[in-house]
Amino acid sequence: MKNLVKILSILIVAIAMTAIGFRACMIKIEPGEVGILNKEWGGGLQEKDFSQGYYLALGPLHTWIVMDTKVQTLNMLRTSAKKRLNRAKRATIYPPLRVKSSDGADVTLDITIKYQIKPKAAWKVFNKFGDGIRYQTQVRSRANKTLQLGLGALKTEEFFDPNRREKTQGDMMKQLAPRLDDMNVELIAILIRDLEFQQSFEAKIKSKTLTKQKAELEKAKTKAAEESGVTNEIHAQTAAKVTVIDQTLQKTLAEMTAENDKKIRRLVADYEKYVVETDSEADLYAKKKEAEGIKILKDAEARGQALKRSALSSTGGNMVVALRAVENLEFGTLMISTQLVNPLDFDSMMRRLGAQK
C-alpha cells in the first residue's frame, strides 16, 4: 500500500513538472495584441502576425515579440493639461507643441493624435523599425513636422476661428495619413485640445477680437433694424390686403343676400298664385259635384213621387189608402148598432171606408 501511494505521488509530481515545463515552453498572446516570431536557428522572421492564443516558445530557438495593435494615443500636453488627463495605459505623453504663427506670434497647443498598426502588418512594422518604442517615435516625429507646417501657416486671429481651425485639422490629417501609411500605421484622428499665446500678445488679440465682435454686433443690429422695417412693411401690406378682402367679402355677401331674397319672394308669389288657382279649381269642382248631386237627388225624389202616385192609383193603392185612413182615425166613444153594421164583417167595413175590390 505504501509503495502504491509513493508511486502515485511520484506520478502526480511528474505530471505537474511536465505541465510546468510545457507552460514554460508556451507564450500567450492577449486580445488586442499580436505576436511576431523570429526563428533563430532556421526560418528567420516569420512574415505573419500571430493573433491571440498560446504558441510554442522553445527558448533559444524562438524569439517572440508582442506588439499592441489597439488604438494608440500620442499626447502633446502642457503640465496643467497632463493633470486633467486620465493617463490611459496606451497614452504616450510628450511636451506641448510650440509653433509660430504666420504673423510672428508664439502659440502653445495641446494636441492628441490617435493611430494604430494596420491589421496583419505588425511584422512589417517590426521588420522596419524594430520594437514598438521605435515606431512610436517615428510617428511623433512625422506628426510634429506636419503639425508645424499646417499650424504655422495660420494667422493669429485664425487660431480663434473654429471653422478655420477645423479645416486646418482636416488638411493636416490628409498630409499626415500617407506618411504614416508608408509605416503601415493608420491615422485615426488629430485633435487640437487647447491653445494659448504669450500673455502680452494674447491681451492684444483679445482686444482686437473684442473690437471685431463689437463691429459684428453693430452690423447685426443694423441688419436686424433693416429686417424689422421690412417686417413692418409686410405687416402693413398684409393688413391692407386683409381689409380689401374683407370689403370684397362683405359686398359679395350683400349681393348674394339680395339675390336670395329676390328668389325667395318670387317663390312665395308663385306659391300663393298656385294656391289661389288650386283653391278656385277645387271650389268649382265641388260646386259642380254638388249641383250634380242635387240634380240626382231631385230626380230620385221625382221618380219616387211618380212611383208613389202610380202605386196609390192601383187597387192595392186603394187598400193602402184605406189602411192608412183607418190607422189615422181617432175615435172617442163610438156607438155602433150591430143591427146595421156587423163589426166582424171586415169586407163590409173596408168598403164603407172607401176600399174597392
URCOR-V164870 format. One record per residue. N is the residue number from 1. OMEGA is omega as a letter, one per 40 degrees, with the letter a starting at -180 (none if undefined). NEAR is the number of other C-alpha atoms within 12 Angstrom. D_LAST is the distance of its C-alpha to the last C-alpha in Angstrom with 1 decimal. Layout:
N&OMEGA&NEAR&D_LAST ; N&OMEGA&NEAR&D_LAST
//
This chain:
1&i&7&177.1 ; 2&i&8&179.4 ; 3&i&9&180.1 ; 4&i&10&176.3 ; 5&a&11&175.8 ; 6&i&12&178.8 ; 7&i&13&177.5 ; 8&i&14&174.1 ; 9&i&14&175.7 ; 10&a&14&177.8 ; 11&i&14&174.7 ; 12&i&14&172.7 ; 13&a&15&175.6 ; 14&i&15&176.0 ; 15&a&14&172.3 ; 16&i&14&172.5 ; 17&i&14&175.6 ; 18&a&14&174.1 ; 19&i&14&171.0 ; 20&i&13&173.1 ; 21&i&17&175.2 ; 22&a&19&172.2 ; 23&i&17&170.7 ; 24&i&17&174.0 ; 25&a&21&173.7 ; 26&i&20&170.2 ; 27&a&27&169.0 ; 28&i&22&165.6 ; 29&a&26&163.9 ; 30&i&19&161.4 ; 31&a&17&158.1 ; 32&i&23&158.7 ; 33&i&27&162.2 ; 34&i&35&163.6 ; 35&i&38&166.8 ; 36&a&38&169.4 ; 37&i&34&171.7 ; 38&i&28&175.2 ; 39&a&21&176.8 ; 40&a&17&180.5 ; 41&i&13&181.9 ; 42&i&13&180.1 ; 43&i&13&176.8 ; 44&a&17&177.4 ; 45&i&26&174.5 ; 46&a&24&171.1 ; 47&i&20&168.8 ; 48&i&21&165.7 ; 49&i&33&164.2 ; 50&a&33&163.7 ; 51&a&27&160.5 ; 52&a&20&160.0 ; 53&i&17&161.1 ; 54&a&20&164.2 ; 55&a&24&167.0 ; 56&i&24&170.4 ; 57&a&26&173.4 ; 58&i&21&176.6 ; 59&a&18&179.2 ; 60&i&14&181.7 ; 61&a&18&179.6 ; 62&i&25&176.5 ; 63&a&26&176.4 ; 64&i&33&173.0 ; 65&i&29&172.0 ; 66&a&28&168.7 ; 67&a&40&167.0 ; 68&a&37&164.1 ; 69&i&34&161.3 ; 70&a&24&159.0 ; 71&i&26&158.5 ; 72&a&33&161.7 ; 73&i&33&162.1 ; 74&a&37&164.9 ; 75&i&39&165.1 ; 76&a&36&167.4 ; 77&i&32&167.0 ; 78&a&25&168.7 ; 79&a&17&169.7 ; 80&i&14&166.7 ; 81&i&23&164.4 ; 82&a&23&166.2 ; 83&a&11&165.5 ; 84&a&11&161.7 ; 85&i&21&161.5 ; 86&a&14&160.6 ; 87&i&16&163.4 ; 88&a&14&161.7 ; 89&a&14&163.6 ; 90&a&23&163.5 ; 91&i&23&164.2 ; 92&a&28&167.6 ; 93&i&30&168.5 ; 94&i&26&171.0 ; 95&a&22&172.0 ; 96&i&30&169.6 ; 97&i&36&169.6 ; 98&a&28&171.6 ; 99&i&33&171.0 ; 100&a&26&171.9 ; 101&a&27&169.1 ; 102&i&20&169.6 ; 103&i&18&170.4 ; 104&a&17&173.1 ; 105&i&28&171.3 ; 106&a&27&172.1 ; 107&i&32&169.0 ; 108&a&32&168.7 ; 109&i&34&165.7 ; 110&a&31&164.3 ; 111&i&36&163.2 ; 112&i&36&161.5 ; 113&i&39&161.4 ; 114&a&32&159.3 ; 115&i&36&160.4 ; 116&i&35&160.6 ; 117&i&36&162.3 ; 118&i&27&160.1 ; 119&i&24&158.6 ; 120&a&23&161.0 ; 121&a&30&163.8 ; 122&a&40&165.8 ; 123&i&38&168.5 ; 124&i&29&168.9 ; 125&i&38&169.3 ; 126&a&35&171.9 ; 127&a&25&173.7 ; 128&a&18&174.1 ; 129&a&20&174.6 ; 130&a&22&175.5 ; 131&a&23&174.0 ; 132&a&30&171.1 ; 133&a&18&173.2 ; 134&a&18&174.7 ; 135&i&31&171.4 ; 136&i&36&170.0 ; 137&i&21&173.1 ; 138&i&25&172.4 ; 139&a&38&168.7 ; 140&a&35&169.9 ; 141&a&21&172.6 ; 142&i&28&170.2 ; 143&a&36&167.5 ; 144&i&33&170.0 ; 145&a&21&171.0 ; 146&a&30&167.4 ; 147&i&39&166.5 ; 148&a&31&169.6 ; 149&a&24&168.8 ; 150&a&30&165.0 ; 151&i&39&165.2 ; 152&i&30&168.4 ; 153&a&25&166.6 ; 154&i&29&164.3 ; 155&a&24&165.0 ; 156&a&33&165.0 ; 157&a&29&161.6 ; 158&i&24&160.0 ; 159&i&38&160.8 ; 160&a&24&158.3 ; 161&a&15&155.6 ; 162&i&15&153.6 ; 163&i&13&152.1 ; 164&i&20&155.6 ; 165&i&28&157.0 ; 166&i&23&154.2 ; 167&i&21&154.8 ; 168&i&29&158.6 ; 169&i&30&157.8 ; 170&i&24&155.8 ; 171&i&21&158.5 ; 172&i&32&161.1 ; 173&i&30&159.0 ; 174&a&23&158.8 ; 175&a&24&162.6 ; 176&a&35&163.5 ; 177&i&28&161.1 ; 178&i&19&163.0 ; 179&i&24&166.3 ; 180&i&32&165.1 ; 181&i&24&163.4 ; 182&i&21&166.8 ; 183&a&32&167.7 ; 184&i&30&164.6 ; 185&a&36&163.3 ; 186&i&30&159.8 ; 187&a&35&159.3 ; 188&a&25&156.2 ; 189&i&27&156.4 ; 190&a&33&158.7 ; 191&i&29&157.8 ; 192&a&32&159.4 ; 193&a&26&159.0 ; 194&i&24&160.8 ; 195&i&28&163.5 ; 196&i&30&165.8 ; 197&i&26&168.3 ; 198&a&21&171.6 ; 199&a&14&170.8 ; 200&a&13&172.0 ; 201&a&21&170.2 ; 202&i&23&167.1 ; 203&i&14&167.0 ; 204&i&17&167.4 ; 205&a&24&164.6 ; 206&i&21&162.3 ; 207&i&15&162.9 ; 208&i&17&162.3 ; 209&i&21&159.2 ; 210&i&17&157.9 ; 211&i&14&158.5 ; 212&i&15&156.7 ; 213&i&15&153.8 ; 214&i&14&153.6 ; 215&i&14&153.6 ; 216&i&14&150.8 ; 217&i&14&148.9 ; 218&i&14&149.2 ; 219&i&14&148.1 ; 220&i&15&145.1 ; 221&i&14&144.3 ; 222&i&14&144.5 ; 223&i&14&142.2 ; 224&i&14&139.8 ; 225&i&14&139.8 ; 226&i&14&139.1 ; 227&i&14&136.3 ; 228&i&15&134.9 ; 229&i&14&134.8 ; 230&i&14&133.0 ; 231&i&14&130.6 ; 232&i&14&129.9 ; 233&i&14&129.4 ; 234&i&14&126.9 ; 235&a&14&125.1 ; 236&i&14&124.9 ; 237&i&14&123.6 ; 238&i&14&121.1 ; 239&i&14&119.9 ; 240&i&14&119.6 ; 241&i&14&117.6 ; 242&i&14&115.3 ; 243&i&14&114.7 ; 244&i&14&113.8 ; 245&a&14&111.5 ; 246&i&14&109.8 ; 247&i&14&109.3 ; 248&i&14&108.0 ; 249&i&14&105.6 ; 250&i&14&104.4 ; 251&i&14&103.8 ; 252&i&14&102.0 ; 253&i&14&99.8 ; 254&i&14&99.0 ; 255&a&14&98.1 ; 256&i&14&95.9 ; 257&i&14&94.2 ; 258&a&14&93.4 ; 259&i&14&92.1 ; 260&i&14&89.9 ; 261&i&14&88.5 ; 262&i&14&87.8 ; 263&a&14&85.9 ; 264&i&14&84.0 ; 265&i&14&82.9 ; 266&i&14&81.8 ; 267&i&14&79.7 ; 268&i&14&78.1 ; 269&i&14&77.3 ; 270&a&15&75.8 ; 271&a&14&73.7 ; 272&i&14&72.4 ; 273&a&14&71.5 ; 274&a&15&69.7 ; 275&i&14&67.8 ; 276&a&14&66.7 ; 277&a&14&65.7 ; 278&i&15&63.8 ; 279&i&14&62.0 ; 280&i&14&61.0 ; 281&i&14&59.6 ; 282&i&16&57.7 ; 283&i&14&56.3 ; 284&a&14&55.3 ; 285&a&14&53.7 ; 286&a&14&51.8 ; 287&i&14&50.5 ; 288&a&14&49.5 ; 289&i&14&47.6 ; 290&i&15&46.1 ; 291&i&14&44.9 ; 292&i&14&43.4 ; 293&i&14&41.6 ; 294&i&14&40.2 ; 295&a&14&39.1 ; 296&a&14&37.3 ; 297&i&14&35.7 ; 298&i&14&34.5 ; 299&a&14&33.2 ; 300&i&15&31.3 ; 301&i&14&29.9 ; 302&i&14&28.9 ; 303&i&14&27.2 ; 304&i&14&25.4 ; 305&i&14&24.2 ; 306&i&14&23.1 ; 307&a&15&21.2 ; 308&i&18&19.7 ; 309&i&17&18.6 ; 310&a&15&17.2 ; 311&a&17&15.2 ; 312&a&20&13.9 ; 313&a&17&12.9 ; 314&i&17&10.5 ; 315&i&16&6.8 ; 316&a&18&8.9 ; 317&i&21&10.9 ; 318&i&23&8.7 ; 319&a&23&8.6 ; 320&a&23&12.2 ; 321&i&24&13.0 ; 322&a&25&11.8 ; 323&a&21&13.7 ; 324&i&18&16.6 ; 325&i&17&16.6 ; 326&a&19&16.8 ; 327&a&12&19.5 ; 328&i&10&21.4 ; 329&i&11&21.4 ; 330&a&10&24.9 ; 331&i&9&25.6 ; 332&i&6&29.1 ; 333&a&6&29.9 ; 334&i&7&26.9 ; 335&a&11&27.3 ; 336&i&10&24.3 ; 337&i&9&25.1 ; 338&i&10&23.9 ; 339&a&8&24.4 ; 340&a&11&21.7 ; 341&i&16&19.4 ; 342&a&15&19.0 ; 343&i&16&18.8 ; 344&i&10&18.2 ; 345&a&13&15.0 ; 346&a&13&12.7 ; 347&a&18&9.4 ; 348&i&17&11.1 ; 349&a&19&12.5 ; 350&i&25&9.6 ; 351&i&17&8.3 ; 352&a&18&11.9 ; 353&i&21&12.2 ; 354&a&21&9.9 ; 355&a&26&6.8 ; 356&i&21&3.8 ; 357&none&15&0.0
//
